[in-house]
């Protein structure tokens, strides 16, 4: 899962960017992944929410 975060971060903002994820937030993400039988909700969330948020951040910060 951490690799998935890293891949999306690198794809959207570049390899020079780093992201620190709050422990509580990571616990919630891991809990959601653990509860899911098919493991699809977390990758879907990463692509639809996390990646979109990074795109918005890129627009705000790199204009």
C-alpha positions in Angstrom: 0.0 0.0 0.0 2.8 2.4 0.8 4.3 1.6 -2.6 0.9 2.6 -4.2 1.0 5.9 -2.4 4.6 6.5 -3.5 3.8 5.6 -7.1 0.8 8.0 -7.3 2.8 10.7 -5.6 5.7 10.3 -8.0 3.4 10.2 -11.0 1.5 13.3 -10.0 4.2 15.5 -8.4 7.5 14.0 -9.4 10.1 12.0 -7.5 11.5 15.0 -5.7 8.4 15.5 -3.6 7.9 13.8 -0.2 4.7 13.3 1.7 4.2 12.7 5.4 1.0 10.8 6.2 -0.5 11.4 9.7 -0.4 8.2 11.7 -4.2 8.4 12.4 -5.0 8.8 8.7 -2.8 5.8 7.8 -4.5 3.8 10.5 -7.9 4.6 9.0 -6.7 3.7 5.5 -5.2 0.4 6.7 -8.4 -0.4 8.6 -10.5 0.2 5.5 -8.1 -2.1 3.5 -8.2 -4.7 6.2 -12.1 -4.8 6.3 -12.4 -5.0 2.6 -12.5 -8.6 1.3 -11.5 -7.7 -2.3 -8.9 -5.0 -1.6 -10.4 -2.8 -4.3 -11.7 0.1 -2.2 -8.3 1.4 -1.2 -6.7 1.4 -4.7 -9.9 3.0 -6.0 -9.7 5.7 -3.3 -6.0 6.2 -4.1 -6.8 6.8 -7.8 -10.1 8.8 -7.4 -9.4 10.8 -4.3 -5.7 10.9 -3.4 -4.5 11.4 -7.0 -7.1 14.0 -7.7 -6.1 15.9 -4.6 -2.5 15.8 -5.7 -3.5 17.2 -9.1 -5.3 20.1 -7.4 -2.3 20.7 -5.1 0.0 20.8 -8.2 -2.3 23.3 -9.9 -2.2 25.6 -6.8 1.5 25.3 -6.0 3.2 25.0 -9.4 1.4 27.7 -11.4 
